[in-house]
């Protein structure tokens, strides 16, 4: 008998590496983003926020545009020799409708 894990993600996801800036606890740190969707992102940074804390994130999209979102930390992932650990942010606010549209366009490309 085989069991298949049910996919919980509600939107398509891009796995290209992007750069950005995280604002947390009054500090700004550069980040790498390895997974991005319309509902959230996997972030790798030298600063780890606490679980359920709110952060702001500026994402440098592949087409050169930048978008700003707020989100809540939802889970952590351990690192290994090839991939640093990180944390997942669930987006709670886009700072503009144009930002949400820019993200959709980049995910569709």
C-alpha positions in Angstrom: 0.0 0.0 0.0 1.3 3.4 -0.9 0.6 6.7 0.9 1.0 10.0 -0.9 1.6 13.2 1.0 -1.2 15.7 0.2 0.1 19.0 -1.1 -0.8 21.8 1.3 0.4 24.7 -0.8 -2.3 26.8 -2.2 -0.4 28.6 -5.0 2.4 27.9 -7.5 5.9 28.2 -6.3 9.2 29.4 -7.9 12.5 27.8 -6.8 14.9 30.2 -8.3 17.2 32.0 -5.9 16.4 35.6 -5.3 17.9 38.3 -3.0 16.1 40.6 -0.7 16.3 42.5 2.6 14.6 41.5 5.8 13.5 44.0 8.5 13.2 42.5 11.9 13.5 44.0 15.4 14.7 47.3 13.9 17.5 45.6 11.9 17.9 45.2 8.2 19.8 42.2 6.9 20.4 40.8 3.4 18.6 37.5 2.7 18.4 34.8 0.0 15.0 33.5 -1.0 14.9 30.0 -2.3 11.2 29.4 -2.6 8.6 32.0 -3.4 4.9 31.9 -4.0 2.0 34.4 -3.8 1.4 33.3 -0.2 4.9 33.1 1.2 8.6 32.5 0.9 11.5 30.4 2.3 14.1 32.8 3.6 17.8 32.3 4.5 19.4 35.0 6.7 22.1 35.5 9.3 19.3 36.7 11.6 16.5 34.3 12.8 13.3 35.8 13.9 11.1 34.0 16.5 8.3 31.8 15.6 5.0 33.7 14.8 6.8 37.0 14.8 6.0 39.5 12.1 8.7 40.7 9.7 8.9 42.9 6.6 10.6 41.7 3.5 11.8 43.4 0.3 12.1 40.9 -2.6 14.2 41.7 -5.6 12.2 40.0 -8.5 13.9 38.6 -11.5 12.5 41.3 -13.8 14.2 44.0 -11.7 11.2 45.2 -9.8 11.2 45.1 -6.0 8.2 44.4 -3.8 7.6 44.8 -0.1 5.5 42.4 2.0 4.9 41.7 5.6 4.6 38.2 6.9 4.5 35.9 9.9 7.2 33.3 10.6 5.5 29.9 10.3 8.3 27.2 10.4 12.0 26.7 10.4 14.2 24.3 8.3 17.5 22.9 9.4 20.5 23.4 7.1 23.0 20.9 5.7 26.3 21.0 3.9 24.8 22.3 0.7 21.9 24.4 1.9 21.8 26.8 4.9 18.9 26.6 7.3 16.0 29.0 6.9 12.5 30.0 7.9 9.2 30.2 6.1 7.2 33.4 6.0 3.5 33.4 5.3 2.6 36.8 3.7 0.0 38.8 5.6 0.2 42.1 3.7 1.4 43.4 0.3 2.2 47.1 0.5 0.6 47.7 -2.9 -1.7 46.0 -5.4 1.1 46.6 -7.9 3.5 44.6 -5.8 1.1 41.6 -5.7 0.6 41.9 -9.5 4.4 42.1 -10.1 4.8 38.9 -8.0 2.1 37.1 -10.0 3.7 38.1 -13.3 7.1 36.8 -12.2 5.7 33.6 -11.0 3.8 33.0 -14.2 7.0 33.7 -16.4 
